[in-house]
C-alpha cells in the first residue's frame, strides 16, 4: 500500500470547510437540481448494474473453463480469434534522448486495425481522410491508389467499402512525434499490477501517430514485460495510472473501476478566480470531432451523449489563476477539461479549451460557440498554426509543418513540440477504494502522488 504525505496539500480552514458544506447543502435544496441529480443517479445505477452483470458472466465463464477435464487442457486448441491471428508485430526501432524530448527515429511499419463501429459501410478513403489528420487527404488517395492499403489481406482501391469485422492493413514509413523525456515513476508494484505516475505529454497506448513513444511500449522496452492499462489518462494529463501485468490484475482493478468502487481526485490550475463554494457540474458530454479529440457539453437526447458529473472545490487563488480539486464521478473523455471550460474557468494552459484565438473572449463558457468555426480553427493547429493557450498565448515555438517532405515516403515533416504540445495543468493525484478493511476501518487501498511543480505554491 502506498500512502504518500499529501495531507498538507489539501488542508483548509475549518470555517471554510463548514462554509462549503453549507453552500453545497443549500444547492441540493433546488427542485431542478434535485431532479437533475436523481436523473444522474438513475443513469449511473443502470451503468453499474450493467457492468456487474458483465463481471458475473466473466467469472462464471472462467469458473467453467477451470472445470474442464485435464486431458482437454493439455491439448493446445487452434485459435479462431481473428484479432489474435492478426496481432500487431513490432519492428526494430531506435530511441534518441535530446534534452527534454524522447525521439524515435523513423521506421517502416505495417499498421493493422479492425473496422470501428463508426467506420461501418463507409468508403475506405472517406474514413482515412476524415479520421486521420496527420497527413493531407491527397497522401491517402495516392497511397490507396498505389495498392499500399489492404482490406482482409486483399489490395483495396478508392471505391472499397469497409464492413464490420474487416481488417485494414497499411504499409507506412512512420514518423512518431517526440514526447517528454521525463521518467515514468513507479508508485506501487506487485505480481499482478503496477501503479505509475505518468508524465504529461505521453500517450497511454499506441494510437494515431504514436506507438513506441507511449507508456505501455516504454515500460515493455524497459522492463521486458507487456502491461495493459486498467484506466486511461489523456495524453496531456499526468498522474496515477493502473497497469495490469496479469489477467487477474486486470480483472481486480478494471472491475472496481467499472463498478464505480473507486474514488478519484485530480488537481487543476484554471483561469481566473474560481468560486469558494463547492461547484457541481452535471452535464452530459459527447465527442464532437474525432480527428481533433474535441468533446463538448450536450443534451442527453443527443446522439452519442453520455451522462457526466464532476465536483469541484477551490484550494487557492493567486490573483490570476486558481488551484482546484476535481472529483469526477464518471470517467468520460476530457470530462474535467470540458466541465471547467463550461464554467468559464478552463485549465490555464489547455491548448484545446483555453485558446482564445479558437474560442473567442468567452472561451466557450456555457457551451455557447460556433462549433463549425472552432473545428476549422483547431484543424489548423499543429499544421499551419502552433498550439496556443491562455497562459502561453504568444509562446515562441510549437509543433507545426516544416514545409519539407521525407525523402523516403514524401510525408510532411514537423518541427519539435513545445510546452503547449507537451504539458497540461491537470494531474490525477489520488485513487482509493471505496471499501474499508473490517479490522482497521481504513480504505482497503489508497495510492497518491506528490503534487506537481505547478502546484507547489499551495
N, C-alpha and C positions, 0 to 999 in steps of 0.2 A: 504493500500500500504506500502511495506517495502522498505526503502531506507537506507541501512547502509552506513557508510562513507568508501568508497573503492577507492576514487579518488587518494589518495597518493600512493596507491599500484601500480597504472598503470600510474603514471606521468613520462614522459621522456622529455629530452630537445627538444626545437622546432627544432633545427638543425637536430637532429636525425629523428624526425618525417618527415621533408622535405626530408631527405636522403632516408628514407624508401619508401616514396611516389614516388620519382624519380625512384628508382630501381624497384618498383612494376610496374610503368608505362612502363619502358623500357622492362620489361619481357613480357608485354602484346603485344609488337610490333612483337614478334616472330610469323611467319605464322603457324608454327607447334603448338605452344601453343594456338594460336587463334583458330585453328581447334579443338584442344582438348577441349578448353573451350566451344566452340559452341556445341560440342557433349554432353558435360556435361549439358549445359543449356537445350538442347533438351530432354535429359533423365529426368531432374528434372521437366521440364514443364509437360511432359507426366504423371509423378508421381503425381504432384499436381492436374492436371485436373482429374485424376482417383479418387483421394481422395475426391475432391469436388463433383464429381458425386455421390459417395457413401454417402456423407453427405446430399446431396439434397434428395436422396432416403429415408434416415433415417428420415429426417424432415417431408417428405411427409407422410411416414408411421405413424409417431407419430400424425400428424395432423388428419389423418383419424381415428386413434384409439380414439381420443378425441371427434370425431363427432358421435361415436356410440350411439345408444339410451340408455338412463339412465337405462332402465329395463335390458339391456344386461350387463351393468357394475355391476349391483347388484348381478348378478349370478357369482359365482366363477367357472370358467370353469376348467375342468381337464387338467393337464399339460401333453403334449405329448413330451416334450423336454427330450431326453434321458439323457443329462448331468445334468439337474435339478433333475431328478428322482434318479440318482446315485451320487448325490452331496457328496463330501468327508465329513465325520464327524470326529471330533477330540476327542481323548481320554483324560483322565486326565493326567497331567504331572507336574513335579516338577522342579523348577529353582534353581540353585546354583550360587552365585556370588563369585568367587575365585580370588580376586585381579583384574588383568586386563582382566580376562576371565569370560564370561557368559556361564554356562554349563546347559545342560538339562539331567536329569537322564534317563537312558534307559527305553523305554516303548513299549508296544505292539500296533501294528498299522496295519490296512488294507489299503494298498496303492491301489488307483484306478486311472486309466488313460485310455484315449481313444487312439486308434491307430493313430500315427502321419503319415504324408504323406510318409516319408522315410522308415517307417516300413511295408508298404503295401506289401502283397504277399510274406512275408519272414517268416521263421520259428521263433517261439517264442524264442527258445533257442539261435538262432543266434542274435536276437535283444538284448536279455539280456546281452550276453557276449560281444557284440560289442559296446553297448551304455552305459553301466554302469560299471565303473571301480573301485568302492569302495569295491567290493568283487571279489574273484577269480572265473574263469569260472566253476570250479568244484562245488562251492557252488550253482550256479544257476541250474546246471544239477541235483544235488541232490534235490534241492527244488522243481523243476518242477516234477521230477520223484516221489517225495513223495506226490504229489497232493496239494501242498500249493499255486499253481497258478491256477486261473480260467480265462476262456475266455467266456464272456457273461453268467456268473454265472454257467458255466459247467467246471468240472475239466479238465485242459489241460494236455498234455503229451509232450514228447520230439519231437513228429512229428507234433505238432499243427502249423498251418499256420495262420498268422494274416491278416485280411482283413479290408478294410475301414469301419469305424464305430464300430469296435469291442471294447468292454470294457474289460480291463485287470485288474484283482484284484490279489493282492499278500499279503499274511499274513506274517508280519515280526516282529521281536523283534528289535526295531530301536535304533541305537546309533548315535546321532547327534554330529557333530564336534562342539567344543566350538567356540565362536566368541568373539569379543571385548566387554568389559563391558562399553565402553564409551557411554554416553547417546545420544539419538536421540533428536536434538534440533528442536523446532517448530519455524519457521521463520514467518509464517503468517497462520491465520485460519479464515474461516467464515462458514456459514451453508453448503456450497457446496464443498469447497476444503480445503486442508491442505498442506502447503508448509513446507518441513522439510530440515534440514541439516543432511544428512546421514553420519554416521561414516564409515571409511574404514573397510572392512573385514566382513560386514554383507550383506547377500543376500537380494534382494528386496522382493521376494515372495517365497513360498515353491517350492523347486526344488532339485533334486538329493537327497543327504543325509540330506538336511536341511528342516525343517518345522517350528518348534517353535522358532528357532534362526534366524528369518527373520523379516524384517521391518514390513510387514503387520501384522504378528502374534504378534509381540511385542506390536504394537500400539493397536491391538484388545484386548490383555490381559490387557494393562494399562488403556485404555480409555473406553473399553466396546463397541466399535463400529467397524464395518468392513469397511476397506478402500481399494480402488483399485488403483494401480499405473497408472498414466497417461503417465509418461515417466519412463524409466528404466536406472539404472546405473549398471555397472559390480559390482560383489561382492566386489572387492577390491577398486573401485573408490568411493571417498567421494563427498559430496556436495549436491546441490539442487535437490529435487525431488518433484513432484506434486502428491498428493494422493486425489482421489475423494471420498467424503462422500455420494454423491447422483449421480443419473444418469445425472442430469443437470450439475453437476460439471465435470463429466467425459466427457460429450459432449463439454463443453465450452473449456476446456484445450486440450483435445485429438484432437478435430477438428483443433485447431490452430497449434498444433504440426505437424499433418499430412499434413496440407496445407502449411507448412514451413512459418508460420506467426509469428515465434518466433526466436529471436537471442539468441544463446547460446555461452557462453565463459567459457573456462576452463584454469587452470594453471597447469603446469607440471614442474618437476625437472628432467633434462635429462643429459646424459653423454656428456662431452666434451664442446667445445666452439661452440655454435650454431651460425649460420650466423647473422650478424647485420641487414641484409636486410630482408624484408618480404619474406617468403617462402610459395609457394602454391603447394600442392600436389593433383593432380587429378589422382588417381589410383583406379581402381575397386578392390573390396575385395570379398573373398569367404571363407566359412567355410571349412577348410581343414580336421579337425578331430574332430567330435562332442564330443567324450568322453573327450577330453583334452581342449575343447573350443579354439582350435588353428585356428586362422584366418590368411590369407595371402593375399598379393597383387597378382593380377592375370590379365588376359586379359578379355575384355568384352565378348568375344565369348566363354569363359569357362563356363561350366555348373555351375549354382549357383552363377555366378558373379553378383555383384551389384555395380553400379557406386557410387563413394565416392569422396568427396573433403574436404580438411582441409586447413585453412590459419593459418600460424604460425608467431609470432613475438617475438623476444628475448627481455626479460626485464632486465636481469642481467647475469653476468658471474663471478664466484669466483675463477677461475683458474683450477677447476676440473669439475664443473657442471654448467649448465645454467638453469635459470628460464625462461620458455617460455609460452606465452599466446597462447592458441589454440582455434580456432573458427571452429567447424565442420559445414559444410553447408549441410551435410547429417547425418543420425544417425545410422550408421552401427555398428555392434558388434565389439568392440575392435578397432574402426576406428582410434582414436588418437594414441593409443599404436602401432598399426601396421604401420601407416604412419610415426611416429617418428623413428621406427626401420628401415624402408626403407631408411630414410635419413641418417642413421648411427648415430642417437642420440636417442637411446631408453631411456625410463624412467629408471633412475639410479637404482631403487630397484624393477624393474619389474621381478617377478620370472619366467615368461614365455619368455619374449622377450629380457631380458638382461642377461641371464645366459650363460656365455662363455663356460661352460662345454657342453652345449647343442648346441649352435650355432657356436662355434669356435671364433677366434680372431676378425673376421669381424662382429660378432653379427647380421648376416643376412642382412647387408646393401645391398641395391638394389635388395633384394629378392633372392640373389644368395646363395643357400644352397642345401644340400641333405635332402629333407624332410622326406624320409624314416628313415634316421638316427636321425633327430630331433624328430620325433614322437616316435621312440623307446626309446630315452633318456628321453623325457618328461614323458613317461608312467612309468618310474621307480620312478619319483619324488612323494613323499608322500607315497611311499611303501618301497622300499629298500634304497632310497636316499632322503635326505632332500632337500627342496626348497632352491635355492640359487639365487643370483642376482649379478650384477656388484658391487653394493655397499656393500652387505652382502655376499661377496664371501666365507668367511670362518666363518660365524656366527655360534655360538655354538649349537643351538637347533632349531628344526623344527618338523613338523608332519611326522612321519614315523611309519611303523608297529612295534609293540612291541614284535612280535613273541609269542603272547599269544592270546588265544581264549576265547570268552564269555562262561561261564558255562551253560547258558540257550540256546543259539542259535548257538554256535560254530563259530560265525563270528569273523574275525580277529579284534583285538583291536589296537588302535593307541595312540601314545604319544600326548601330548598337542601341539597345533600350536605355532609357533614363529613369529617374525616380518615379515619374508618373506611370511608367510601364511596369515597375517592379515593387512598389510599396503601396500599402493601404493601411490606414489607421483603424483597423478592426482586428481584434485579437480574441480568440477563444481561450479563456484562461482557466475555466473550471468545468469539469464534468463529474457528476456524482450520482450514485444510485439513489433512488427514492426509497429503497427498502432499508430497514435498520437491523442491526445484529441484536438478537434477543437477549444475549448476555451482557453486552456492553452498552446497548442503547444508541450506538453510533451508526453512521451510514456504513453499509457493507463495504463500499469502496468510494474513494474520492481522489481525483487527480487534479493537480493545479500546476500552473507555470508561474515563473516570475513575471511581473508586469513589464511590458515593452519599454524601450528607451523613451518613446514619445509621451509616455505616461508617468515619467519619473518625477514630474513637477507636483504630483498629487501629494 
